[in-house]
């Protein structure tokens, strides 16, 4: 019953220099550089600019600001989502900054920073859809698209475990979900609200019909990497204190403050 898009597990390294070269106490795998694992295909959080080479988005700008606070350059390692946690465990990069939800299972397996942005899940339909959805329970009997191994995947798996019957369509990138919904090959998408906003802003054919299930994103590191965790938490605090986080949020999300709630 599952339809899974092919996964290309290729690592692409993209270096971005912040103008800082002082080594931050030997905390990182590469001297003077914070190597960030990121699945660069998740707008508006992390995706490629029109040139197909330059990473942009909220997590990209956050990573640059974080590295600068730590007096490091930043290097992005573009990684397929299904291998991103294995990559940090095997020291292919120092941390993951890629819309990673903090949850109990991940906390048991990895170190996490303080949260840096809040998010919820959203259900998206085409505006001309014949389906009426007021809650996730209304997804019964439908073809539901979502990105595999994400919070949306976990959420739908829980509903299936509770007995809900639906047809899951799992994809390795969220953009494929929206492509399939546009083509009428799936009935509905469940994804992060931040992502849903981006696609609705780009196209007039989609609408959000439900949102809920608060979650928070954090920087993910290898289990036991406490020194780097402490340094990143310090830098995050400074980015909130000097207004950098609010500035990045307003720049990326058209004037909206989507970060301050995690500090309350």
C-alpha positions in Angstrom: 0.0 0.0 0.0 3.0 2.3 0.3 4.4 4.3 -2.5 7.9 5.4 -1.8 9.9 7.7 -3.9 13.5 6.7 -4.8 16.1 8.0 -2.4 19.5 9.2 -3.6 21.9 9.0 -0.7 24.6 11.3 -2.0 26.4 13.9 0.3 27.0 17.3 -1.3 29.3 19.7 0.6 28.6 23.4 0.3 31.0 25.8 2.0 29.8 29.2 3.2 32.3 31.4 4.8 31.2 33.8 7.5 34.4 35.8 7.8 35.5 34.2 11.0 38.4 31.9 11.2 39.3 31.6 14.9 39.0 28.0 16.1 36.3 27.6 18.7 38.4 25.5 21.1 38.6 22.3 19.0 34.9 21.6 19.3 34.4 20.8 15.7 35.5 18.0 13.3 37.2 20.4 11.0 39.3 23.2 12.5 37.5 26.6 12.3 34.4 25.1 10.6 31.0 24.1 11.8 29.9 21.3 9.5 26.1 21.2 9.3 24.1 18.2 8.0 21.0 19.4 6.1 18.5 18.0 3.7 18.4 21.0 1.3 14.9 20.4 -0.2 12.5 21.6 2.5 11.3 25.2 1.7 11.1 27.6 3.4 13.5 26.1 5.9 16.2 24.9 3.6 16.3 24.8 -0.1 18.3 25.8 -3.2 18.1 29.3 -4.8 17.2 29.5 -8.4 20.8 28.9 -9.4 20.5 25.4 -8.0 23.7 25.8 -6.1 23.1 28.3 -3.2 21.3 27.1 -0.1 18.8 29.5 1.3 16.0 29.5 3.9 15.5 29.9 7.6 17.8 27.1 8.8 20.5 28.2 6.4 20.5 31.8 7.8 20.2 30.4 11.4 23.3 28.2 10.7 25.3 31.1 9.4 24.5 33.3 12.4 25.1 30.4 14.8 28.6 29.7 13.3 29.5 33.4 13.3 28.6 33.6 17.0 30.9 30.6 17.6 33.7 32.3 15.6 33.5 29.6 12.9 32.9 29.3 9.2 30.0 27.1 8.2 29.9 24.2 5.7 26.6 22.6 4.7 26.6 18.9 3.9 23.5 18.2 1.8 22.2 14.8 3.0 19.2 12.7 2.2 16.8 12.7 5.2 16.7 8.9 5.6 20.5 9.0 6.4 20.9 12.3 8.2 21.0 10.9 11.7 23.4 8.2 10.8 25.6 10.9 9.3 26.0 12.8 12.5 26.6 9.6 14.4 29.5 8.6 12.1 31.0 12.1 12.2 30.3 13.2 8.6 29.3 16.6 10.1 29.2 18.2 13.6 25.4 18.7 13.8 22.1 18.6 12.0 20.2 21.8 11.5 17.3 20.7 9.2 13.9 21.2 10.9 14.6 18.4 13.4 11.7 18.1 15.8 12.8 17.4 19.4 11.0 14.3 20.7 11.6 11.6 23.3 13.0 9.0 20.9 15.5 11.4 19.4 16.5 12.8 22.8 17.3 9.2 23.9 19.6 8.7 20.9 21.2 12.2 20.4 22.1 15.4 22.1 19.9 18.4 21.3 20.2 22.1 21.7 17.6 24.4 23.2 14.7 24.8 20.7 15.1 27.7 18.3 11.7 27.8 16.5 8.2 26.5 17.1 6.1 24.6 14.6 2.8 22.6 14.2 1.5 20.1 11.8 -0.9 21.1 9.0 -3.3 19.3 6.6 -3.3 20.7 3.1 -6.0 20.2 0.4 -6.5 21.5 -3.1 -9.0 24.3 -3.0 -11.3 22.4 -5.3 -11.2 19.2 -3.3 -14.4 17.2 -2.8 -13.2 16.2 0.7 -14.2 18.0 3.9 -11.6 17.7 6.5 -12.0 19.3 9.9 -9.6 17.1 11.9 -7.1 14.3 11.3 -9.8 11.7 11.9 -11.4 12.8 8.6 -8.3 11.4 6.8 -9.8 7.9 7.0 -10.2 6.3 3.6 -8.0 8.9 1.8 -4.7 8.8 0.1 -2.4 10.8 2.5 1.0 12.0 1.4 3.8 13.0 3.8 7.6 12.9 4.0 9.0 9.7 5.4 10.7 9.6 8.8 9.3 13.0 9.8 6.9 14.1 12.5 4.0 13.8 10.0 5.1 10.2 9.4 5.1 9.5 13.1 1.7 11.1 13.5 0.1 9.1 10.7 1.7 5.9 12.0 0.1 6.5 15.4 -3.3 7.0 13.8 -2.8 3.7 11.9 -1.8 1.9 15.1 -5.0 3.2 16.6 -7.0 1.5 13.8 -7.5 4.3 11.2 -7.5 3.0 7.6 -6.0 5.2 5.0 -3.6 4.8 2.0 -0.1 6.2 2.9 2.1 7.8 0.3 5.5 8.3 1.6 8.1 10.4 -0.2 11.7 11.2 0.6 11.2 15.0 -0.1 8.2 17.1 0.8 8.2 18.8 -2.6 7.1 15.4 -4.2 4.0 15.4 -1.9 2.9 18.8 -3.3 3.7 17.7 -6.9 1.5 14.6 -6.4 -1.3 16.6 -4.8 -1.2 19.1 -7.7 -1.5 16.2 -10.2 -4.4 14.6 -8.3 -2.5 11.4 -7.4 -3.1 11.8 -3.7 -6.0 13.3 -1.8 -4.3 15.3 1.0 -0.9 16.2 2.5 0.1 16.4 6.2 3.3 18.4 6.8 4.9 21.1 8.9 2.8 24.3 9.0 5.9 26.3 8.1 6.3 24.3 4.9 2.5 24.5 4.2 2.7 28.3 4.4 5.5 28.4 1.8 3.6 26.3 -0.7 0.4 28.2 -0.3 2.3 31.5 -0.8 3.7 30.1 -4.1 0.5 28.7 -5.4 -3.2 29.6 -5.2 -4.4 26.0 -5.6 -3.7 24.8 -2.0 -5.3 25.6 1.3 -4.7 24.7 5.0 -7.7 23.0 6.5 -6.3 22.0 9.9 -3.3 22.7 12.1 -2.3 21.4 15.5 0.2 19.4 17.5 2.8 21.9 18.7 6.4 20.9 18.3 9.9 22.6 18.5 13.0 22.3 16.4 16.5 22.0 17.8 20.1 21.4 16.7 20.9 17.7 16.8 24.3 16.3 17.7 26.0 13.0 18.5 25.0 11.5 21.9 27.5 12.6 24.5 28.9 15.6 22.5 28.2 17.8 25.5 30.9 20.4 24.9 29.5 21.3 21.4 26.0 21.2 22.9 27.0 23.8 25.5 28.7 26.0 23.0 25.7 25.9 20.6 23.3 26.6 23.4 25.3 29.7 24.4 25.3 30.9 20.8 21.6 30.4 20.5 21.0 32.4 23.7 23.1 35.2 22.3 21.2 35.2 19.0 17.9 35.6 20.8 19.3 38.3 23.1 20.7 40.4 20.3 17.6 40.2 18.2 19.2 38.1 15.4 16.6 35.3 15.6 13.7 37.7 15.4 15.4 39.4 12.4 15.9 36.1 10.6 12.3 35.1 11.2 10.9 38.3 9.9 13.1 38.2 6.8 12.2 34.6 5.9 8.6 34.6 7.0 7.4 37.9 5.6 7.5 39.8 8.8 6.2 37.1 11.1 7.7 36.3 14.5 7.8 32.5 14.7 10.7 32.2 17.1 9.9 34.1 20.3 7.3 31.6 21.5 10.1 29.0 22.3 11.7 31.4 24.8 8.5 31.9 26.9 
